[in-house]
């Protein structure tokens, strides 16, 4: 599978040749601020299957701690990916050009979600993170 994506202004573009995995939506206050939304929508990728196809020089990196960070377009501000130790770790699903072929599998940190957000019944939620991945990929 091939997934392409771009920032809001289209100056920065990427391509992933491979499957996305572990899609989740994080509702913590940090993700709400970083993504200017009620939550983030994010899926992991294999770093060696990811490549920037345009505008890589326009990326700005914001370190979030412990080797993790976010990269965004310096022109329009779109958050495009998460990085770990300088390599792309995952992509924001909102910047994918078309159906990325994955569904959100879990909603994490719903214990700190915005008061105005209503989580639909029947979705898999965790007050913090899933026990098997807690703090592993904290943005």
N, CA, C and O atoms as a GROMACS GRO file, in nm:
protein
  556
    1UNK      N    1   0.084  -0.117   0.000
    1UNK     CA    2   0.000   0.000   0.000
    1UNK      C    3   0.089   0.124   0.000
    1UNK      O    4   0.196   0.124   0.061
    2UNK      N    5   0.045   0.226  -0.067
    2UNK     CA    6   0.116   0.353  -0.072
    2UNK      C    7   0.023   0.462  -0.017
    2UNK      O    8  -0.093   0.472  -0.058
    3UNK      N    9   0.075   0.542   0.075
    3UNK     CA   10  -0.001   0.652   0.133
    3UNK      C   11   0.079   0.779   0.111
    3UNK      O   12   0.196   0.787   0.147
    4UNK      N   13   0.015   0.879   0.051
    4UNK     CA   14   0.079   1.008   0.033
    4UNK      C   15   0.004   1.111   0.115
    4UNK      O   16  -0.111   1.091   0.153
    5UNK      N   17   0.073   1.222   0.142
    5UNK     CA   18   0.009   1.326   0.219
    5UNK      C   19   0.080   1.458   0.200
    5UNK      O   20   0.188   1.465   0.140
    6UNK      N   21   0.018   1.563   0.250
    6UNK     CA   22   0.073   1.697   0.236
    6UNK      C   23   0.021   1.787   0.346
    6UNK      O   24  -0.078   1.756   0.413
    7UNK      N   25   0.089   1.898   0.363
    7UNK     CA   26   0.045   2.000   0.457
    7UNK      C   27  -0.070   2.080   0.395
    7UNK      O   28  -0.107   2.058   0.280
    8UNK      N   29  -0.125   2.172   0.470
    8UNK     CA   30  -0.238   2.254   0.425
    8UNK      C   31  -0.206   2.335   0.300
    8UNK      O   32  -0.289   2.344   0.210
    9UNK      N   33  -0.086   2.393   0.293
    9UNK     CA   34  -0.052   2.476   0.177
    9UNK      C   35   0.004   2.394   0.062
    9UNK      O   36   0.020   2.447  -0.048
   10UNK      N   37   0.033   2.267   0.084
   10UNK     CA   38   0.082   2.179  -0.022
   10UNK      C   39   0.231   2.187  -0.048
   10UNK      O   40   0.281   2.118  -0.138
   11UNK      N   41   0.304   2.268   0.027
   11UNK     CA   42   0.447   2.285   0.003
   11UNK      C   43   0.529   2.165   0.049
   11UNK      O   44   0.633   2.135  -0.010
   12UNK      N   45   0.483   2.096   0.154
   12UNK     CA   46   0.554   1.979   0.206
   12UNK      C   47   0.470   1.856   0.174
   12UNK      O   48   0.351   1.851   0.204
   13UNK      N   49   0.535   1.757   0.114
   13UNK     CA   50   0.465   1.633   0.074
   13UNK      C   51   0.548   1.513   0.116
   13UNK      O   52   0.670   1.521   0.128
   14UNK      N   53   0.479   1.400   0.139
   14UNK     CA   54   0.548   1.276   0.175
   14UNK      C   55   0.481   1.158   0.108
   14UNK      O   56   0.372   1.169   0.052
   15UNK      N   57   0.548   1.044   0.115
   15UNK     CA   58   0.494   0.918   0.068
   15UNK      C   59   0.541   0.807   0.161
   15UNK      O   60   0.656   0.806   0.206
   16UNK      N   61   0.450   0.714   0.190
   16UNK     CA   62   0.482   0.596   0.270
   16UNK      C   63   0.453   0.475   0.182
   16UNK      O   64   0.340   0.458   0.136
   17UNK      N   65   0.552   0.392   0.160
   17UNK     CA   66   0.534   0.267   0.084
   17UNK      C   67   0.523   0.153   0.183
   17UNK      O   68   0.622   0.089   0.216
   18UNK      N   69   0.404   0.129   0.231
   18UNK     CA   70   0.384   0.023   0.329
   18UNK      C   71   0.262   0.051   0.412
   18UNK      O   72   0.198   0.156   0.401
   19UNK      N   73   0.231  -0.045   0.495
   19UNK     CA   74   0.112  -0.038   0.579
   19UNK      C   75   0.135   0.055   0.698
   19UNK      O   76   0.245   0.064   0.752
   20UNK      N   77   0.030   0.124   0.736
   20UNK     CA   78   0.030   0.199   0.860
   20UNK      C   79  -0.012   0.104   0.970
   20UNK      O   80  -0.075   0.001   0.944
   21UNK      N   81   0.022   0.136   1.094
   21UNK     CA   82  -0.016   0.048   1.205
   21UNK      C   83  -0.046   0.130   1.331
   21UNK      O   84  -0.009   0.247   1.342
   22UNK      N   85  -0.114   0.068   1.423
   22UNK     CA   86  -0.145   0.123   1.555
   22UNK      C   87  -0.203   0.264   1.549
   22UNK      O   88  -0.153   0.355   1.614
   23UNK      N   89  -0.309   0.281   1.472
   23UNK     CA   90  -0.375   0.412   1.464
   23UNK      C   91  -0.449   0.438   1.594
   23UNK      O   92  -0.521   0.353   1.646
   24UNK      N   93  -0.430   0.561   1.644
   24UNK     CA   94  -0.498   0.597   1.768
   24UNK      C   95  -0.528   0.745   1.769
   24UNK      O   96  -0.472   0.823   1.692
   25UNK      N   97  -0.618   0.780   1.856
   25UNK     CA   98  -0.655   0.918   1.875
   25UNK      C   99  -0.623   0.952   2.020
   25UNK      O  100  -0.673   0.888   2.112
   26UNK      N  101  -0.540   1.054   2.040
   26UNK     CA  102  -0.500   1.094   2.175
   26UNK      C  103  -0.574   1.221   2.213
   26UNK      O  104  -0.578   1.318   2.138
   27UNK      N  105  -0.633   1.219   2.332
   27UNK     CA  106  -0.716   1.328   2.379
   27UNK      C  107  -0.650   1.410   2.490
   27UNK      O  108  -0.718   1.489   2.556
   28UNK      N  109  -0.521   1.392   2.512
   28UNK     CA  110  -0.453   1.466   2.619
   28UNK      C  111  -0.442   1.614   2.584
   28UNK      O  112  -0.455   1.652   2.468
   29UNK      N  113  -0.419   1.696   2.684
   29UNK     CA  114  -0.413   1.840   2.662
   29UNK      C  115  -0.296   1.879   2.571
   29UNK      O  116  -0.307   1.977   2.497
   30UNK      N  117  -0.187   1.805   2.574
   30UNK     CA  118  -0.072   1.836   2.488
   30UNK      C  119  -0.108   1.815   2.341
   30UNK      O  120  -0.076   1.899   2.257
   31UNK      N  121  -0.174   1.704   2.309
   31UNK     CA  122  -0.213   1.678   2.169
   31UNK      C  123  -0.320   1.776   2.123
   31UNK      O  124  -0.319   1.819   2.008
   32UNK      N  125  -0.412   1.811   2.212
   32UNK     CA  126  -0.514   1.910   2.174
   32UNK      C  127  -0.448   2.041   2.133
   32UNK      O  128  -0.491   2.103   2.036
   33UNK      N  129  -0.346   2.082   2.204
   33UNK     CA  130  -0.276   2.206   2.170
   33UNK      C  131  -0.192   2.190   2.043
   33UNK      O  132  -0.193   2.276   1.956
   34UNK      N  133  -0.119   2.079   2.034
   34UNK     CA  134  -0.030   2.058   1.919
   34UNK      C  135  -0.107   2.046   1.788
   34UNK      O  136  -0.058   2.089   1.683
   35UNK      N  137  -0.227   1.989   1.793
   35UNK     CA  138  -0.304   1.964   1.672
   35UNK      C  139  -0.420   2.061   1.655
   35UNK      O  140  -0.496   2.051   1.559
   36UNK      N  141  -0.436   2.156   1.749
   36UNK     CA  142  -0.546   2.254   1.746
   36UNK      C  143  -0.679   2.185   1.722
   36UNK      O  144  -0.757   2.226   1.636
   37UNK      N  145  -0.704   2.080   1.798
   37UNK     CA  146  -0.822   1.997   1.778
   37UNK      C  147  -0.861   1.932   1.909
   37UNK      O  148  -0.794   1.949   2.011
   38UNK      N  149  -0.971   1.857   1.908
   38UNK     CA  150  -1.012   1.786   2.029
   38UNK      C  151  -0.922   1.667   2.057
   38UNK      O  152  -0.919   1.616   2.169
   39UNK      N  153  -0.847   1.621   1.954
   39UNK     CA  154  -0.759   1.506   1.970
   39UNK      C  155  -0.666   1.497   1.850
   39UNK      O  156  -0.684   1.566   1.750
   40UNK      N  157  -0.567   1.412   1.862
   40UNK     CA  158  -0.481   1.383   1.747
   40UNK      C  159  -0.528   1.255   1.682
   40UNK      O  160  -0.592   1.172   1.748
   41UNK      N  161  -0.499   1.237   1.556
   41UNK     CA  162  -0.523   1.111   1.486
   41UNK      C  163  -0.390   1.075   1.422
   41UNK      O  164  -0.340   1.149   1.337
   42UNK      N  165  -0.332   0.963   1.462
   42UNK     CA  166  -0.193   0.934   1.434
   42UNK      C  167  -0.177   0.784   1.408
   42UNK      O  168  -0.242   0.702   1.474
   43UNK      N  169  -0.091   0.748   1.314
   43UNK     CA  170  -0.060   0.607   1.291
   43UNK      C  171   0.090   0.592   1.271
   43UNK      O  172   0.155   0.679   1.213
   44UNK      N  173   0.144   0.483   1.319
   44UNK     CA  174   0.286   0.456   1.307
   44UNK      C  175   0.321   0.408   1.166
   44UNK      O  176   0.238   0.352   1.095
   45UNK      N  177   0.447   0.434   1.128
   45UNK     CA  178   0.502   0.389   1.000
   45UNK      C  179   0.641   0.331   1.024
   45UNK      O  180   0.703   0.357   1.127
   46UNK      N  181   0.689   0.252   0.928
   46UNK     CA  182   0.828   0.210   0.930
   46UNK      C  183   0.911   0.323   0.871
   46UNK      O  184   0.887   0.364   0.758
   47UNK      N  185   1.007   0.373   0.946
   47UNK     CA  186   1.085   0.490   0.904
   47UNK      C  187   1.151   0.469   0.768
   47UNK      O  188   1.159   0.562   0.688
   48UNK      N  189   1.197   0.348   0.741
   48UNK     CA  190   1.265   0.322   0.614
   48UNK      C  191   1.170   0.320   0.494
   48UNK      O  192   1.214   0.321   0.379
   49UNK      N  193   1.039   0.318   0.520
   49UNK     CA  194   0.940   0.318   0.412
   49UNK      C  195   0.877   0.456   0.393
   49UNK      O  196   0.786   0.473   0.312
   50UNK      N  197   0.926   0.554   0.468
   50UNK     CA  198   0.876   0.691   0.460
   50UNK      C  199   0.976   0.778   0.387
   50UNK      O  200   1.097   0.766   0.406
   51UNK      N  201   0.925   0.868   0.301
   51UNK     CA  202   1.015   0.966   0.239
   51UNK      C  203   0.942   1.097   0.213
   51UNK      O  204   0.823   1.099   0.181
   52UNK      N  205   1.017   1.206   0.229
   52UNK     CA  206   0.965   1.337   0.192
   52UNK      C  207   0.979   1.350   0.043
   52UNK      O  208   1.085   1.319  -0.012
   53UNK      N  209   0.875   1.394  -0.026
   53UNK     CA  210   0.880   1.407  -0.171
   53UNK      C  211   0.886   1.553  -0.216
   53UNK      O  212   0.916   1.580  -0.332
   54UNK      N  213   0.858   1.645  -0.127
   54UNK     CA  214   0.868   1.789  -0.158
   54UNK      C  215   0.872   1.868  -0.028
   54UNK      O  216   0.808   1.830   0.070
   55UNK      N  217   0.948   1.976  -0.027
   55UNK     CA  218   0.945   2.071   0.081
   55UNK      C  219   1.010   2.032   0.212
   55UNK      O  220   0.985   2.097   0.314
   56UNK      N  221   1.093   1.930   0.213
   56UNK     CA  222   1.155   1.887   0.339
   56UNK      C  223   1.229   2.003   0.408
   56UNK      O  224   1.235   2.009   0.530
   57UNK      N  225   1.284   2.094   0.328
   57UNK     CA  226   1.357   2.208   0.384
   57UNK      C  227   1.266   2.306   0.458
   57UNK      O  228   1.314   2.393   0.531
   58UNK      N  229   1.135   2.292   0.439
   58UNK     CA  230   1.039   2.380   0.507
   58UNK      C  231   0.994   2.325   0.642
   58UNK      O  232   0.918   2.391   0.713
   59UNK      N  233   1.039   2.205   0.678
   59UNK     CA  234   0.997   2.144   0.804
   59UNK      C  235   1.062   2.213   0.923
   59UNK      O  236   1.179   2.251   0.919
   60UNK      N  237   0.985   2.226   1.027
   60UNK     CA  238   1.034   2.272   1.155
   60UNK      C  239   1.007   2.159   1.254
   60UNK      O  240   0.902   2.095   1.250
   61UNK      N  241   1.103   2.135   1.342
   61UNK     CA  242   1.089   2.028   1.440
   61UNK      C  243   1.069   2.089   1.578
   61UNK      O  244   1.141   2.179   1.620
   62UNK      N  245   0.970   2.036   1.649
   62UNK     CA  246   0.947   2.075   1.787
   62UNK      C  247   0.974   1.952   1.874
   62UNK      O  248   0.899   1.855   1.867
   63UNK      N  249   1.080   1.956   1.955
   63UNK     CA  250   1.109   1.842   2.042
   63UNK      C  251   1.009   1.835   2.158
   63UNK      O  252   0.983   1.936   2.224
   64UNK      N  253   0.952   1.717   2.181
   64UNK     CA  254   0.854   1.702   2.289
   64UNK      C  255   0.911   1.628   2.409
   64UNK      O  256   0.843   1.615   2.511
   65UNK      N  257   1.033   1.578   2.398
   65UNK     CA  258   1.099   1.514   2.511
   65UNK      C  259   1.132   1.369   2.488
   65UNK      O  260   1.065   1.300   2.410
   66UNK      N  261   1.236   1.322   2.555
   66UNK     CA  262   1.281   1.183   2.554
   66UNK      C  263   1.304   1.131   2.413
   66UNK      O  264   1.272   1.015   2.384
   67UNK      N  265   1.359   1.215   2.324
   67UNK     CA  266   1.390   1.174   2.187
   67UNK      C  267   1.275   1.187   2.089
   67UNK      O  268   1.294   1.165   1.969
   68UNK      N  269   1.156   1.224   2.137
   68UNK     CA  270   1.038   1.239   2.052
   68UNK      C  271   1.021   1.384   2.009
   68UNK      O  272   1.074   1.476   2.072
   69UNK      N  273   0.947   1.404   1.901
   69UNK     CA  274   0.916   1.539   1.855
   69UNK      C  275   0.810   1.537   1.747
   69UNK      O  276   0.766   1.431   1.703
   70UNK      N  277   0.771   1.655   1.706
   70UNK     CA  278   0.674   1.672   1.598
   70UNK      C  279   0.738   1.755   1.488
   70UNK      O  280   0.821   1.842   1.516
   71UNK      N  281   0.701   1.727   1.364
   71UNK     CA  282   0.748   1.808   1.253
   71UNK      C  283   0.629   1.870   1.184
   71UNK      O  284   0.527   1.805   1.161
   72UNK      N  285   0.643   1.999   1.152
   72UNK     CA  286   0.534   2.071   1.088
   72UNK      C  287   0.586   2.165   0.982
   72UNK      O  288   0.704   2.200   0.981
   73UNK      N  289   0.497   2.206   0.891
   73UNK     CA  290   0.532   2.298   0.784
   73UNK      C  291   0.553   2.437   0.841
   73UNK      O  292   0.467   2.489   0.912
   74UNK      N  293   0.667   2.498   0.810
   74UNK     CA  294   0.696   2.631   0.861
   74UNK      C  295   0.616   2.740   0.791
   74UNK      O  296   0.612   2.854   0.838
   75UNK      N  297   0.552   2.707   0.678
   75UNK     CA  298   0.468   2.805   0.607
   75UNK      C  299   0.325   2.808   0.660
   75UNK      O  300   0.273   2.915   0.690
   76UNK      N  301   0.262   2.691   0.670
   76UNK     CA  302   0.120   2.688   0.708
   76UNK      C  303   0.094   2.631   0.847
   76UNK      O  304  -0.016   2.646   0.900
   77UNK      N  305   0.193   2.567   0.907
   77UNK     CA  306   0.178   2.517   1.043
   77UNK      C  307   0.120   2.378   1.058
   77UNK      O  308   0.104   2.331   1.170
   78UNK      N  309   0.089   2.309   0.949
   78UNK     CA  310   0.032   2.174   0.959
   78UNK      C  311   0.130   2.078   1.026
   78UNK      O  312   0.246   2.070   0.986
   79UNK      N  313   0.083   2.006   1.127
   79UNK     CA  314   0.163   1.902   1.189
   79UNK      C  315   0.154   1.779   1.100
   79UNK      O  316   0.045   1.726   1.077
   80UNK      N  317   0.268   1.733   1.049
   80UNK     CA  318   0.270   1.624   0.952
   80UNK      C  319   0.310   1.489   1.010
   80UNK      O  320   0.258   1.386   0.967
   81UNK      N  321   0.401   1.489   1.106
   81UNK     CA  322   0.449   1.361   1.155
   81UNK      C  323   0.507   1.374   1.294
   81UNK      O  324   0.532   1.483   1.344
   82UNK      N  325   0.526   1.258   1.354
   82UNK     CA  326   0.599   1.248   1.480
   82UNK      C  327   0.733   1.185   1.449
   82UNK      O  328   0.745   1.102   1.359
   83UNK      N  329   0.833   1.224   1.525
   83UNK     CA  330   0.966   1.167   1.506
   83UNK      C  331   1.016   1.108   1.637
   83UNK      O  332   0.973   1.147   1.746
   84UNK      N  333   1.107   1.014   1.625
   84UNK     CA  334   1.176   0.957   1.740
   84UNK      C  335   1.322   0.945   1.702
   84UNK      O  336   1.356   0.880   1.603
   85UNK      N  337   1.408   1.006   1.780
   85UNK     CA  338   1.552   1.007   1.755
   85UNK      C  339   1.585   1.047   1.611
   85UNK      O  340   1.669   0.986   1.546
   86UNK      N  341   1.516   1.150   1.563
   86UNK     CA  342   1.543   1.207   1.432
   86UNK      C  343   1.483   1.135   1.313
   86UNK      O  344   1.502   1.178   1.199
   87UNK      N  345   1.412   1.025   1.336
   87UNK     CA  346   1.349   0.950   1.227
   87UNK      C  347   1.198   0.957   1.238
   87UNK      O  348   1.144   0.960   1.349
   88UNK      N  349   1.130   0.959   1.124
   88UNK     CA  350   0.984   0.964   1.125
   88UNK      C  351   0.930   0.837   1.189
   88UNK      O  352   0.966   0.725   1.151
   89UNK      N  353   0.843   0.856   1.286
   89UNK     CA  354   0.784   0.747   1.364
   89UNK      C  355   0.641   0.718   1.319
   89UNK      O  356   0.596   0.604   1.321
   90UNK      N  357   0.570   0.824   1.279
   90UNK     CA  358   0.431   0.808   1.238
   90UNK      C  359   0.380   0.935   1.172
   90UNK      O  360   0.444   1.040   1.177
   91UNK      N  361   0.265   0.923   1.111
   91UNK     CA  362   0.205   1.037   1.041
   91UNK      C  363   0.073   1.077   1.105
   91UNK      O  364   0.005   0.996   1.168
   92UNK      N  365   0.038   1.203   1.088
   92UNK     CA  366  -0.093   1.250   1.130
   92UNK      C  367  -0.192   1.213   1.020
   92UNK      O  368  -0.170   1.245   0.903
   93UNK      N  369  -0.297   1.147   1.055
   93UNK     CA  370  -0.391   1.094   0.956
   93UNK      C  371  -0.467   1.204   0.884
   93UNK      O  372  -0.514   1.183   0.772
   94UNK      N  373  -0.482   1.319   0.945
   94UNK     CA  374  -0.552   1.430   0.882
   94UNK      C  375  -0.482   1.487   0.761
   94UNK      O  376  -0.544   1.556   0.681
   95UNK      N  377  -0.353   1.461   0.746
   95UNK     CA  378  -0.277   1.513   0.631
   95UNK      C  379  -0.264   1.412   0.517
   95UNK      O  380  -0.203   1.442   0.414
   96UNK      N  381  -0.320   1.293   0.534
   96UNK     CA  382  -0.316   1.193   0.426
   96UNK      C  383  -0.404   1.242   0.311
   96UNK      O  384  -0.511   1.298   0.334
   97UNK      N  385  -0.359   1.220   0.188
   97UNK     CA  386  -0.432   1.266   0.070
   97UNK      C  387  -0.563   1.191   0.047
   97UNK      O  388  -0.661   1.248  -0.002
   98UNK      N  389  -0.566   1.065   0.081
   98UNK     CA  390  -0.684   0.981   0.057
   98UNK      C  391  -0.700   0.886   0.175
   98UNK      O  392  -0.632   0.901   0.276
   99UNK      N  393  -0.788   0.792   0.163
   99UNK     CA  394  -0.810   0.694   0.269
   99UNK      C  395  -0.677   0.625   0.300
   99UNK      O  396  -0.621   0.560   0.212
  100UNK      N  397  -0.626   0.637   0.423
  100UNK     CA  398  -0.498   0.575   0.456
  100UNK      C  399  -0.507   0.425   0.480
  100UNK      O  400  -0.406   0.361   0.508
  101UNK      N  401  -0.626   0.368   0.468
  101UNK     CA  402  -0.640   0.223   0.480
  101UNK      C  403  -0.628   0.171   0.622
  101UNK      O  404  -0.591   0.056   0.643
  102UNK      N  405  -0.660   0.255   0.719
  102UNK     CA  406  -0.654   0.213   0.859
  102UNK      C  407  -0.762   0.286   0.936
  102UNK      O  408  -0.802   0.397   0.899
  103UNK      N  409  -0.810   0.225   1.043
  103UNK     CA  410  -0.907   0.290   1.130
  103UNK      C  411  -0.845   0.311   1.267
  103UNK      O  412  -0.755   0.238   1.308
  104UNK      N  413  -0.895   0.411   1.337
  104UNK     CA  414  -0.851   0.437   1.474
  104UNK      C  415  -0.889   0.315   1.559
  104UNK      O  416  -1.005   0.276   1.564
  105UNK      N  417  -0.790   0.256   1.624
  105UNK     CA  418  -0.814   0.137   1.704
  105UNK      C  419  -0.842   0.165   1.850
  105UNK      O  420  -0.900   0.082   1.921
  106UNK      N  421  -0.800   0.283   1.896
  106UNK     CA  422  -0.819   0.316   2.036
  106UNK      C  423  -0.812   0.466   2.058
  106UNK      O  424  -0.744   0.538   1.984
  107UNK      N  425  -0.882   0.512   2.158
  107UNK     CA  426  -0.879   0.651   2.200
  107UNK      C  427  -0.809   0.653   2.335
  107UNK      O  428  -0.854   0.591   2.431
  108UNK      N  429  -0.698   0.726   2.342
  108UNK     CA  430  -0.617   0.726   2.463
  108UNK      C  431  -0.623   0.861   2.534
  108UNK      O  432  -0.656   0.963   2.475
  109UNK      N  433  -0.590   0.858   2.661
  109UNK     CA  434  -0.592   0.975   2.748
  109UNK      C  435  -0.728   1.045   2.749
  109UNK      O  436  -0.736   1.168   2.754
  110UNK      N  437  -0.834   0.965   2.746
  110UNK     CA  438  -0.968   1.025   2.752
  110UNK      C  439  -0.998   1.079   2.892
  110UNK      O  440  -1.093   1.155   2.910
  111UNK      N  441  -0.918   1.041   2.989
  111UNK     CA  442  -0.933   1.095   3.124
  111UNK      C  443  -0.902   1.244   3.130
  111UNK      O  444  -0.942   1.312   3.224
  112UNK      N  445  -0.831   1.295   3.030
  112UNK     CA  446  -0.800   1.439   3.027
  112UNK      C  447  -0.856   1.506   2.902
  112UNK      O  448  -0.806   1.611   2.860
  113UNK      N  449  -0.958   1.446   2.843
  113UNK     CA  450  -1.019   1.504   2.722
  113UNK      C  451  -1.084   1.639   2.754
  113UNK      O  452  -1.110   1.670   2.870
  114UNK      N  453  -1.108   1.716   2.652
  114UNK     CA  454  -1.175   1.845   2.668
  114UNK      C  455  -1.317   1.822   2.722
  114UNK      O  456  -1.384   1.727   2.682
  115UNK      N  457  -1.360   1.908   2.812
  115UNK     CA  458  -1.493   1.894   2.873
  115UNK      C  459  -1.604   1.898   2.770
  115UNK      O  460  -1.709   1.838   2.790
  116UNK      N  461  -1.583   1.968   2.660
  116UNK     CA  462  -1.687   1.984   2.558
  116UNK      C  463  -1.691   1.870   2.457
  116UNK      O  464  -1.779   1.867   2.371
  117UNK      N  465  -1.598   1.775   2.466
  117UNK     CA  466  -1.596   1.664   2.371
  117UNK      C  467  -1.679   1.547   2.424
  117UNK      O  468  -1.672   1.513   2.542
  118UNK      N  469  -1.757   1.486   2.335
  118UNK     CA  470  -1.834   1.368   2.370
  118UNK      C  471  -1.775   1.251   2.291
  118UNK      O  472  -1.772   1.253   2.168
  119UNK      N  473  -1.729   1.149   2.363
  119UNK     CA  474  -1.675   1.028   2.300
  119UNK      C  475  -1.793   0.935   2.273
  119UNK      O  476  -1.870   0.906   2.365
  120UNK      N  477  -1.810   0.888   2.150
  120UNK     CA  478  -1.922   0.798   2.121
  120UNK      C  479  -1.914   0.667   2.200
  120UNK      O  480  -1.805   0.617   2.229
  121UNK      N  481  -2.028   0.614   2.233
  121UNK     CA  482  -2.031   0.485   2.301
  121UNK      C  483  -1.980   0.376   2.208
  121UNK      O  484  -1.994   0.385   2.086
  122UNK      N  485  -1.918   0.275   2.268
  122UNK     CA  486  -1.875   0.159   2.192
  122UNK      C  487  -1.734   0.167   2.136
  122UNK      O  488  -1.686   0.068   2.080
  123UNK      N  489  -1.664   0.281   2.150
  123UNK     CA  490  -1.526   0.288   2.101
  123UNK      C  491  -1.432   0.246   2.214
  123UNK      O  492  -1.461   0.267   2.332
  124UNK      N  493  -1.319   0.188   2.177
  124UNK     CA  494  -1.222   0.143   2.276
  124UNK      C  495  -1.149   0.265   2.333
  124UNK      O  496  -1.083   0.338   2.259
  125UNK      N  497  -1.163   0.286   2.464
  125UNK     CA  498  -1.102   0.401   2.528
  125UNK      C  499  -1.014   0.358   2.645
  125UNK      O  500  -1.033   0.252   2.705
  126UNK      N  501  -0.918   0.443   2.675
  126UNK     CA  502  -0.829   0.423   2.789
  126UNK      C  503  -0.817   0.556   2.861
  126UNK      O  504  -0.798   0.660   2.798
  127UNK      N  505  -0.828   0.554   2.993
  127UNK     CA  506  -0.815   0.676   3.071
  127UNK      C  507  -0.677   0.740   3.050
  127UNK      O  508  -0.664   0.862   3.047
  128UNK      N  509  -0.577   0.656   3.035
  128UNK     CA  510  -0.443   0.701   2.998
  128UNK      C  511  -0.411   0.632   2.867
  128UNK      O  512  -0.484   0.650   2.770
  129UNK      N  513  -0.304   0.555   2.859
  129UNK     CA  514  -0.271   0.483   2.737
  129UNK      C  515  -0.298   0.336   2.760
  129UNK      O  516  -0.316   0.291   2.874
  130UNK      N  517  -0.302   0.260   2.652
  130UNK     CA  518  -0.319   0.116   2.663
  130UNK      C  519  -0.201   0.061   2.745
  130UNK      O  520  -0.088   0.104   2.725
  131UNK      N  521  -0.227  -0.030   2.837
  131UNK     CA  522  -0.121  -0.080   2.925
  131UNK      C  523   0.004  -0.130   2.850
  131UNK      O  524   0.115  -0.115   2.901
  132UNK      N  525  -0.012  -0.187   2.733
  132UNK     CA  526   0.103  -0.242   2.661
  132UNK      C  527   0.192  -0.135   2.598
  132UNK      O  528   0.306  -0.162   2.564
  133UNK      N  529   0.141  -0.013   2.584
  133UNK     CA  530   0.220   0.091   2.519
  133UNK      C  531   0.233   0.218   2.603
  133UNK      O  532   0.282   0.320   2.554
  134UNK      N  533   0.190   0.213   2.728
  134UNK     CA  534   0.192   0.333   2.811
  134UNK      C  535   0.328   0.400   2.810
  134UNK      O  536   0.431   0.336   2.834
  135UNK      N  537   0.327   0.527   2.781
  135UNK     CA  538   0.445   0.615   2.779
  135UNK      C  539   0.547   0.578   2.671
  135UNK      O  540   0.648   0.648   2.657
  136UNK      N  541   0.524   0.474   2.595
  136UNK     CA  542   0.620   0.432   2.493
  136UNK      C  543   0.635   0.537   2.382
  136UNK      O  544   0.746   0.569   2.341
  137UNK      N  545   0.523   0.589   2.335
  137UNK     CA  546   0.526   0.684   2.224
  137UNK      C  547   0.459   0.815   2.258
  137UNK      O  548   0.386   0.871   2.177
  138UNK      N  549   0.483   0.863   2.375
  138UNK     CA  550   0.419   0.986   2.422
  138UNK      C  551   0.463   1.106   2.339
  138UNK      O  552   0.582   1.134   2.328
  139UNK      N  553   0.366   1.176   2.280
  139UNK     CA  554   0.396   1.297   2.206
  139UNK      C  555   0.417   1.409   2.304
  139UNK      O  556   0.443   1.522   2.264
   0.00000   0.00000   0.00000
